[in-house]
Amino acid sequence: MLNEVVALESTRQRLILRTAGGSPLGEIDDDVVTVQSGARKGFTFRQIEFEIGGDDSDTSPDPDAVNAVLQELHRAGARSDGEQKFAKSLGLMTGWAGAIRSRRGRVRPFLSETWSR
């Protein structure tokens, strides 16, 4: 039996990026996420994702252009934390998002206990 662990509401603004020549570079998704249920109800955070690539999967974006975008995001205050919305909404420690993939033995009991409540 599955039980709800957390409900999220997300508002997304998407910006499609192209090079000066019009080639696809990627997209920036700017999400504002609010926890709607669970222990952190009302908690709001912002997550910005840079999805590299475009419509044509045969063409790789210019690495210099990608680096320029990453530098501008960093200069504007963005940082890379690798946290998933689910983990952040539950208040899991930074770094657990990677642990979910790489250390299932440690994380799975926590998830199983949470889902069975």
VEXMAR-599894 format. One record per atom (N, C-alpha, C): atom name; residue number from 1; x, y, z. Coordinates in Angstrom, 1 decimal. Example, Ala and Ser with C-alpha at 12.3 -4.5 7.8 and 13.67 -1.06 7.14 Angstrom:
+------+-----+--------+--------+--------+
| atom | seq |      X |      Y |      Z |
+------+-----+--------+--------+--------+
|    N |   1 |   13.2 |   -5.7 |    7.8 |
|   CA |   1 |   12.3 |   -4.5 |    7.8 |
|    C |   1 |   13.2 |   -3.3 |    7.8 |
|    N |   2 |   12.8 |   -2.2 |    7.1 |
|   CA |   2 |   13.7 |   -1.1 |    7.1 |
|    C |   2 |   12.9 |    0.0 |    7.9 |
+------+-----+--------+--------+--------+
// end
This chain:
+------+-----+--------+--------+--------+
| atom | seq |      X |      Y |      Z |
+------+-----+--------+--------+--------+
|    N |   1 |    0.8 |   -1.2 |    0.0 |
|   CA |   1 |    0.0 |    0.0 |    0.0 |
|    C |   1 |    0.9 |    1.2 |    0.0 |
|    N |   2 |    0.6 |    2.2 |   -0.9 |
|   CA |   2 |    1.3 |    3.4 |   -0.9 |
|    C |   2 |    0.6 |    4.5 |   -0.2 |
|    N |   3 |    1.4 |    5.3 |    0.5 |
|   CA |   3 |    0.8 |    6.5 |    1.2 |
|    C |   3 |    1.6 |    7.7 |    0.7 |
|    N |   4 |    0.9 |    8.8 |    0.7 |
|   CA |   4 |    1.5 |   10.1 |    0.3 |
|    C |   4 |    2.6 |   10.5 |    1.3 |
|    N |   5 |    3.8 |   10.8 |    0.8 |
|   CA |   5 |    4.9 |   11.2 |    1.7 |
|    C |   5 |    4.9 |   12.8 |    1.7 |
|    N |   6 |    4.7 |   13.4 |    0.6 |
|   CA |   6 |    4.8 |   14.8 |    0.5 |
|    C |   6 |    4.1 |   15.3 |   -0.8 |
|    N |   7 |    3.4 |   16.4 |   -0.8 |
|   CA |   7 |    2.8 |   17.0 |   -2.0 |
|    C |   7 |    3.5 |   18.3 |   -2.3 |
|    N |   8 |    3.9 |   18.5 |   -3.5 |
|   CA |   8 |    4.6 |   19.7 |   -3.9 |
|    C |   8 |    3.8 |   20.5 |   -5.0 |
|    N |   9 |    3.9 |   21.8 |   -4.9 |
|   CA |   9 |    3.3 |   22.6 |   -6.0 |
|    C |   9 |    4.5 |   23.4 |   -6.6 |
|    N |  10 |    4.6 |   23.4 |   -7.9 |
|   CA |  10 |    5.7 |   24.0 |   -8.5 |
|    C |  10 |    5.3 |   24.9 |   -9.6 |
|    N |  11 |    5.9 |   26.1 |   -9.7 |
|   CA |  11 |    5.6 |   27.1 |  -10.7 |
|    C |  11 |    6.9 |   27.2 |  -11.5 |
|    N |  12 |    6.8 |   26.9 |  -12.8 |
|   CA |  12 |    8.0 |   26.9 |  -13.7 |
|    C |  12 |    8.0 |   28.0 |  -14.7 |
|    N |  13 |    9.1 |   28.7 |  -14.8 |
|   CA |  13 |    9.3 |   29.6 |  -15.9 |
|    C |  13 |   10.5 |   29.0 |  -16.8 |
|    N |  14 |   10.3 |   28.9 |  -18.1 |
|   CA |  14 |   11.3 |   28.3 |  -18.9 |
|    C |  14 |   11.8 |   29.3 |  -19.9 |
|    N |  15 |   13.1 |   29.3 |  -20.0 |
|   CA |  15 |   13.8 |   30.2 |  -21.0 |
|    C |  15 |   14.6 |   29.3 |  -21.9 |
|    N |  16 |   14.3 |   29.4 |  -23.2 |
|   CA |  16 |   15.0 |   28.7 |  -24.3 |
|    C |  16 |   16.2 |   29.5 |  -24.7 |
|    N |  17 |   17.4 |   28.8 |  -24.7 |
|   CA |  17 |   18.6 |   29.5 |  -25.0 |
|    C |  17 |   19.1 |   29.1 |  -26.4 |
|    N |  18 |   19.5 |   30.1 |  -27.2 |
|   CA |  18 |   20.1 |   29.8 |  -28.5 |
|    C |  18 |   21.4 |   30.6 |  -28.7 |
|    N |  19 |   22.2 |   30.1 |  -29.5 |
|   CA |  19 |   23.5 |   30.8 |  -29.8 |
|    C |  19 |   23.2 |   32.0 |  -30.6 |
|    N |  20 |   24.2 |   32.9 |  -30.8 |
|   CA |  20 |   24.0 |   34.1 |  -31.6 |
|    C |  20 |   23.6 |   33.7 |  -33.1 |
|    N |  21 |   24.0 |   32.5 |  -33.5 |
|   CA |  21 |   23.6 |   32.1 |  -34.9 |
|    C |  21 |   22.3 |   31.4 |  -34.9 |
|    N |  22 |   21.6 |   31.2 |  -33.7 |
|   CA |  22 |   20.3 |   30.6 |  -33.7 |
|    C |  22 |   20.2 |   29.2 |  -33.4 |
|    N |  23 |   21.4 |   28.5 |  -33.2 |
|   CA |  23 |   21.4 |   27.1 |  -32.9 |
|    C |  23 |   21.0 |   26.9 |  -31.4 |
|    N |  24 |   20.3 |   25.8 |  -31.2 |
|   CA |  24 |   19.8 |   25.5 |  -29.8 |
|    C |  24 |   21.0 |   25.3 |  -28.8 |
|    N |  25 |   21.0 |   25.9 |  -27.7 |
|   CA |  25 |   22.0 |   25.7 |  -26.7 |
|    C |  25 |   21.4 |   24.9 |  -25.5 |
|    N |  26 |   20.2 |   25.2 |  -25.1 |
|   CA |  26 |   19.6 |   24.5 |  -24.0 |
|    C |  26 |   18.4 |   25.3 |  -23.5 |
|    N |  27 |   18.0 |   25.0 |  -22.2 |
|   CA |  27 |   17.0 |   25.7 |  -21.6 |
|    C |  27 |   17.3 |   25.9 |  -20.1 |
|    N |  28 |   16.8 |   27.0 |  -19.6 |
|   CA |  28 |   16.9 |   27.2 |  -18.1 |
|    C |  28 |   15.4 |   27.1 |  -17.6 |
|    N |  29 |   15.2 |   26.2 |  -16.6 |
|   CA |  29 |   14.0 |   26.1 |  -15.9 |
|    C |  29 |   14.1 |   26.6 |  -14.5 |
|    N |  30 |   13.3 |   27.6 |  -14.2 |
|   CA |  30 |   13.4 |   28.3 |  -13.0 |
|    C |  30 |   12.1 |   27.9 |  -12.2 |
|    N |  31 |   12.2 |   27.1 |  -11.2 |
|   CA |  31 |   11.1 |   26.6 |  -10.5 |
|    C |  31 |   11.0 |   27.2 |   -9.1 |
|    N |  32 |    9.8 |   27.6 |   -8.7 |
|   CA |  32 |    9.5 |   27.9 |   -7.3 |
|    C |  32 |    8.6 |   26.8 |   -6.8 |
|    N |  33 |    9.1 |   26.2 |   -5.7 |
|   CA |  33 |    8.4 |   25.0 |   -5.2 |
|    C |  33 |    8.0 |   25.2 |   -3.8 |
|    N |  34 |    6.7 |   24.9 |   -3.5 |
|   CA |  34 |    6.1 |   25.0 |   -2.2 |
|    C |  34 |    5.6 |   23.6 |   -1.7 |
|    N |  35 |    6.0 |   23.2 |   -0.5 |
|   CA |  35 |    5.6 |   22.0 |    0.0 |
|    C |  35 |    4.1 |   22.2 |    0.5 |
|    N |  36 |    3.2 |   21.3 |    0.0 |
|   CA |  36 |    1.8 |   21.4 |    0.3 |
|    C |  36 |    1.3 |   20.5 |    1.4 |
|    N |  37 |    2.1 |   19.5 |    1.8 |
|   CA |  37 |    1.8 |   18.6 |    2.9 |
|    C |  37 |    3.0 |   18.0 |    3.5 |
|    N |  38 |    2.8 |   17.4 |    4.6 |
|   CA |  38 |    4.0 |   16.8 |    5.3 |
|    C |  38 |    4.6 |   17.7 |    6.4 |
|    N |  39 |    5.7 |   17.2 |    6.9 |
|   CA |  39 |    6.3 |   17.9 |    8.0 |
|    C |  39 |    6.8 |   19.3 |    7.7 |
|    N |  40 |    7.1 |   19.6 |    6.4 |
|   CA |  40 |    7.6 |   20.9 |    6.0 |
|    C |  40 |    6.6 |   21.7 |    5.2 |
|    N |  41 |    5.3 |   21.5 |    5.5 |
|   CA |  41 |    4.3 |   22.2 |    4.8 |
|    C |  41 |    4.5 |   23.7 |    4.9 |
|    N |  42 |    4.4 |   24.4 |    3.8 |
|   CA |  42 |    4.6 |   25.8 |    3.7 |
|    C |  42 |    6.1 |   26.2 |    3.3 |
|    N |  43 |    7.0 |   25.2 |    3.4 |
|   CA |  43 |    8.4 |   25.5 |    3.0 |
|    C |  43 |    8.5 |   25.8 |    1.5 |
|    N |  44 |    9.1 |   26.9 |    1.1 |
|   CA |  44 |    9.2 |   27.2 |   -0.3 |
|    C |  44 |   10.7 |   27.4 |   -0.6 |
|    N |  45 |   11.1 |   26.9 |   -1.8 |
|   CA |  45 |   12.4 |   27.0 |   -2.3 |
|    C |  45 |   12.4 |   27.2 |   -3.8 |
|    N |  46 |   13.6 |   27.6 |   -4.3 |
|   CA |  46 |   13.7 |   27.9 |   -5.7 |
|    C |  46 |   14.8 |   27.0 |   -6.2 |
|    N |  47 |   14.5 |   26.4 |   -7.4 |
|   CA |  47 |   15.5 |   25.5 |   -8.0 |
|    C |  47 |   15.6 |   25.9 |   -9.5 |
|    N |  48 |   16.9 |   26.1 |   -9.9 |
|   CA |  48 |   17.1 |   26.5 |  -11.3 |
|    C |  48 |   17.9 |   25.3 |  -12.0 |
|    N |  49 |   17.4 |   24.9 |  -13.1 |
|   CA |  49 |   18.0 |   23.8 |  -13.8 |
|    C |  49 |   18.4 |   24.3 |  -15.2 |
|    N |  50 |   19.6 |   23.9 |  -15.6 |
|   CA |  50 |   20.1 |   24.2 |  -16.9 |
|    C |  50 |   20.2 |   22.9 |  -17.7 |
|    N |  51 |   19.3 |   22.7 |  -18.6 |
|   CA |  51 |   19.2 |   21.5 |  -19.4 |
|    C |  51 |   20.0 |   21.8 |  -20.7 |
|    N |  52 |   21.1 |   21.1 |  -20.9 |
|   CA |  52 |   22.0 |   21.4 |  -22.0 |
|    C |  52 |   21.5 |   20.6 |  -23.2 |
|    N |  53 |   21.5 |   21.2 |  -24.4 |
|   CA |  53 |   21.1 |   20.5 |  -25.6 |
|    C |  53 |   19.8 |   21.1 |  -26.2 |
|    N |  54 |   19.5 |   20.7 |  -27.4 |
|   CA |  54 |   18.4 |   21.3 |  -28.1 |
|    C |  54 |   17.6 |   20.3 |  -28.8 |
|    N |  55 |   16.8 |   20.8 |  -29.8 |
|   CA |  55 |   15.9 |   19.9 |  -30.5 |
|    C |  55 |   16.7 |   18.9 |  -31.4 |
|    N |  56 |   17.8 |   19.2 |  -31.8 |
|   CA |  56 |   18.6 |   18.3 |  -32.7 |
|    C |  56 |   19.6 |   17.5 |  -31.9 |
|    N |  57 |   19.3 |   16.3 |  -31.6 |
|   CA |  57 |   20.2 |   15.5 |  -30.7 |
|    C |  57 |   21.5 |   15.1 |  -31.3 |
|    N |  58 |   21.6 |   15.3 |  -32.7 |
|   CA |  58 |   22.9 |   15.0 |  -33.4 |
|    C |  58 |   23.9 |   16.1 |  -33.2 |
|    N |  59 |   23.5 |   17.2 |  -32.7 |
|   CA |  59 |   24.4 |   18.4 |  -32.6 |
|    C |  59 |   24.7 |   18.7 |  -31.2 |
|    N |  60 |   26.0 |   18.7 |  -30.8 |
|   CA |  60 |   26.3 |   19.1 |  -29.4 |
|    C |  60 |   26.5 |   20.6 |  -29.3 |
|    N |  61 |   26.0 |   21.2 |  -28.2 |
|   CA |  61 |   26.2 |   22.6 |  -28.1 |
|    C |  61 |   27.6 |   23.0 |  -27.9 |
|    N |  62 |   27.9 |   24.2 |  -28.3 |
|   CA |  62 |   29.3 |   24.8 |  -28.2 |
|    C |  62 |   29.7 |   24.8 |  -26.7 |
|    N |  63 |   30.8 |   24.1 |  -26.3 |
|   CA |  63 |   31.2 |   24.0 |  -24.9 |
|    C |  63 |   31.5 |   25.4 |  -24.3 |
|    N |  64 |   32.0 |   26.3 |  -25.1 |
|   CA |  64 |   32.3 |   27.7 |  -24.6 |
|    C |  64 |   31.1 |   28.4 |  -24.3 |
|    N |  65 |   30.0 |   28.3 |  -25.1 |
|   CA |  65 |   28.7 |   28.9 |  -24.8 |
|    C |  65 |   28.1 |   28.3 |  -23.6 |
|    N |  66 |   28.2 |   27.0 |  -23.4 |
|   CA |  66 |   27.7 |   26.4 |  -22.2 |
|    C |  66 |   28.4 |   26.9 |  -21.0 |
|    N |  67 |   29.7 |   26.9 |  -21.0 |
|   CA |  67 |   30.5 |   27.5 |  -19.9 |
|    C |  67 |   30.2 |   28.9 |  -19.6 |
|    N |  68 |   29.9 |   29.7 |  -20.6 |
|   CA |  68 |   29.5 |   31.1 |  -20.4 |
|    C |  68 |   28.2 |   31.2 |  -19.6 |
|    N |  69 |   27.2 |   30.4 |  -20.0 |
|   CA |  69 |   26.0 |   30.3 |  -19.3 |
|    C |  69 |   26.2 |   29.9 |  -17.8 |
|    N |  70 |   26.9 |   28.9 |  -17.6 |
|   CA |  70 |   27.2 |   28.4 |  -16.2 |
|    C |  70 |   27.9 |   29.5 |  -15.4 |
|    N |  71 |   28.8 |   30.2 |  -16.0 |
|   CA |  71 |   29.5 |   31.2 |  -15.3 |
|    C |  71 |   28.6 |   32.4 |  -14.9 |
|    N |  72 |   27.7 |   32.7 |  -15.8 |
|   CA |  72 |   26.7 |   33.8 |  -15.5 |
|    C |  72 |   25.7 |   33.4 |  -14.4 |
|    N |  73 |   25.3 |   32.1 |  -14.4 |
|   CA |  73 |   24.4 |   31.6 |  -13.4 |
|    C |  73 |   25.2 |   31.7 |  -12.0 |
|    N |  74 |   26.4 |   31.2 |  -12.0 |
|   CA |  74 |   27.2 |   31.3 |  -10.8 |
|    C |  74 |   27.4 |   32.7 |  -10.3 |
|    N |  75 |   27.7 |   33.6 |  -11.2 |
|   CA |  75 |   27.9 |   35.0 |  -10.9 |
|    C |  75 |   26.6 |   35.6 |  -10.3 |
|    N |  76 |   25.5 |   35.1 |  -10.8 |
|   CA |  76 |   24.2 |   35.7 |  -10.3 |
|    C |  76 |   23.8 |   35.0 |   -8.9 |
|    N |  77 |   24.6 |   34.1 |   -8.4 |
|   CA |  77 |   24.4 |   33.5 |   -7.1 |
|    C |  77 |   23.9 |   32.1 |   -7.1 |
|    N |  78 |   23.7 |   31.5 |   -8.3 |
|   CA |  78 |   23.3 |   30.1 |   -8.3 |
|    C |  78 |   24.5 |   29.2 |   -7.9 |
|    N |  79 |   24.1 |   28.1 |   -7.3 |
|   CA |  79 |   25.1 |   27.1 |   -6.9 |
|    C |  79 |   24.6 |   25.7 |   -7.2 |
|    N |  80 |   25.5 |   24.8 |   -7.5 |
|   CA |  80 |   25.2 |   23.5 |   -7.8 |
|    C |  80 |   25.1 |   22.7 |   -6.5 |
|    N |  81 |   23.9 |   22.1 |   -6.2 |
|   CA |  81 |   23.8 |   21.3 |   -5.0 |
|    C |  81 |   23.4 |   19.8 |   -5.3 |
|    N |  82 |   22.8 |   19.6 |   -6.5 |
|   CA |  82 |   22.5 |   18.2 |   -6.9 |
|    C |  82 |   21.2 |   17.7 |   -6.1 |
|    N |  83 |   20.6 |   18.5 |   -5.3 |
|   CA |  83 |   19.5 |   18.0 |   -4.6 |
|    C |  83 |   18.2 |   17.9 |   -5.4 |
|    N |  84 |   17.5 |   16.8 |   -5.2 |
|   CA |  84 |   16.2 |   16.7 |   -5.9 |
|    C |  84 |   15.1 |   17.4 |   -5.1 |
|    N |  85 |   14.1 |   17.8 |   -5.8 |
|   CA |  85 |   13.0 |   18.5 |   -5.1 |
|    C |  85 |   12.4 |   17.6 |   -4.0 |
|    N |  86 |   12.2 |   16.3 |   -4.3 |
|   CA |  86 |   11.7 |   15.4 |   -3.3 |
|    C |  86 |   12.5 |   15.4 |   -2.0 |
|    N |  87 |   13.8 |   15.2 |   -2.2 |
|   CA |  87 |   14.7 |   15.2 |   -1.0 |
|    C |  87 |   14.7 |   16.5 |   -0.2 |
|    N |  88 |   14.7 |   17.6 |   -0.9 |
|   CA |  88 |   14.7 |   18.9 |   -0.3 |
|    C |  88 |   13.4 |   19.1 |    0.5 |
|    N |  89 |   12.3 |   18.7 |   -0.1 |
|   CA |  89 |   11.0 |   18.9 |    0.5 |
|    C |  89 |   10.8 |   18.1 |    1.8 |
|    N |  90 |   11.6 |   16.9 |    1.9 |
|   CA |  90 |   11.5 |   16.1 |    3.1 |
|    C |  90 |   12.5 |   16.6 |    4.1 |
|    N |  91 |   13.4 |   17.5 |    3.7 |
|   CA |  91 |   14.4 |   18.0 |    4.7 |
|    C |  91 |   15.6 |   17.1 |    4.8 |
|    N |  92 |   15.8 |   16.3 |    3.8 |
|   CA |  92 |   17.0 |   15.4 |    3.8 |
|    C |  92 |   18.3 |   16.3 |    3.7 |
|    N |  93 |   19.4 |   15.8 |    4.2 |
|   CA |  93 |   20.6 |   16.5 |    4.2 |
|    C |  93 |   21.1 |   16.7 |    2.7 |
|    N |  94 |   21.8 |   17.8 |    2.5 |
|   CA |  94 |   22.4 |   18.0 |    1.2 |
|    C |  94 |   23.3 |   16.8 |    0.9 |
|    N |  95 |   23.3 |   16.4 |   -0.3 |
|   CA |  95 |   24.1 |   15.2 |   -0.7 |
|    C |  95 |   23.3 |   13.9 |   -0.7 |
|    N |  96 |   22.2 |   13.9 |    0.0 |
|   CA |  96 |   21.4 |   12.6 |    0.0 |
|    C |  96 |   20.8 |   12.3 |   -1.4 |
|    N |  97 |   20.7 |   13.3 |   -2.2 |
|   CA |  97 |   20.1 |   13.1 |   -3.6 |
|    C |  97 |   21.0 |   12.1 |   -4.3 |
|    N |  98 |   22.3 |   12.3 |   -4.2 |
|   CA |  98 |   23.3 |   11.4 |   -4.8 |
|    C |  98 |   23.3 |   10.0 |   -4.1 |
|    N |  99 |   23.0 |   10.1 |   -2.8 |
|   CA |  99 |   23.0 |    8.8 |   -2.1 |
|    C |  99 |   21.9 |    7.9 |   -2.5 |
|    N | 100 |   20.8 |    8.5 |   -2.9 |
|   CA | 100 |   19.6 |    7.7 |   -3.3 |
|    C | 100 |   20.0 |    6.8 |   -4.5 |
|    N | 101 |   20.9 |    7.3 |   -5.3 |
|   CA | 101 |   21.3 |    6.5 |   -6.5 |
|    C | 101 |   22.5 |    5.6 |   -6.1 |
|    N | 102 |   23.4 |    6.1 |   -5.3 |
|   CA | 102 |   24.6 |    5.3 |   -5.1 |
|    C | 102 |   24.7 |    4.5 |   -3.8 |
|    N | 103 |   23.9 |    4.8 |   -2.8 |
|   CA | 103 |   23.9 |    4.1 |   -1.6 |
|    C | 103 |   22.5 |    3.7 |   -1.2 |
|    N | 104 |   21.9 |    2.9 |   -2.0 |
|   CA | 104 |   20.5 |    2.5 |   -1.8 |
|    C | 104 |   20.3 |    1.8 |   -0.5 |
|    N | 105 |   21.3 |    1.0 |   -0.1 |
|   CA | 105 |   21.2 |    0.3 |    1.2 |
|    C | 105 |   20.9 |    1.2 |    2.4 |
|    N | 106 |   21.5 |    2.4 |    2.4 |
|   CA | 106 |   21.3 |    3.3 |    3.5 |
|    C | 106 |   20.0 |    4.1 |    3.4 |
|    N | 107 |   19.6 |    4.5 |    2.2 |
|   CA | 107 |   18.5 |    5.3 |    2.0 |
|    C | 107 |   17.2 |    4.6 |    1.9 |
|    N | 108 |   17.2 |    3.4 |    1.3 |
|   CA | 108 |   15.9 |    2.7 |    1.1 |
|    C | 108 |   15.2 |    2.4 |    2.5 |
|    N | 109 |   15.9 |    2.0 |    3.6 |
|   CA | 109 |   15.1 |    1.8 |    4.8 |
|    C | 109 |   14.4 |    3.1 |    5.3 |
|    N | 110 |   15.0 |    4.2 |    5.1 |
|   CA | 110 |   14.4 |    5.5 |    5.4 |
|    C | 110 |   13.1 |    5.7 |    4.6 |
|    N | 111 |   13.2 |    5.5 |    3.3 |
|   CA | 111 |   12.1 |    5.7 |    2.4 |
|    C | 111 |   11.0 |    4.7 |    2.7 |
|    N | 112 |   11.4 |    3.4 |    2.9 |
|   CA | 112 |   10.4 |    2.4 |    3.2 |
|    C | 112 |    9.6 |    2.8 |    4.5 |
|    N | 113 |   10.3 |    3.2 |    5.5 |
|   CA | 113 |    9.7 |    3.6 |    6.8 |
|    C | 113 |    8.8 |    4.8 |    6.6 |
|    N | 114 |    9.2 |    5.8 |    5.8 |
|   CA | 114 |    8.4 |    6.9 |    5.6 |
|    C | 114 |    7.1 |    6.6 |    4.8 |
|    N | 115 |    7.3 |    5.7 |    3.8 |
|   CA | 115 |    6.1 |    5.4 |    2.9 |
|    C | 115 |    5.1 |    4.5 |    3.7 |
|    N | 116 |    5.6 |    3.7 |    4.7 |
|   CA | 116 |    4.7 |    2.8 |    5.4 |
|    C | 116 |    3.8 |    3.5 |    6.4 |
|    N | 117 |    4.1 |    4.8 |    6.7 |
|   CA | 117 |    3.4 |    5.5 |    7.8 |
|    C | 117 |    2.0 |    5.8 |    7.3 |
+------+-----+--------+--------+--------+
// end
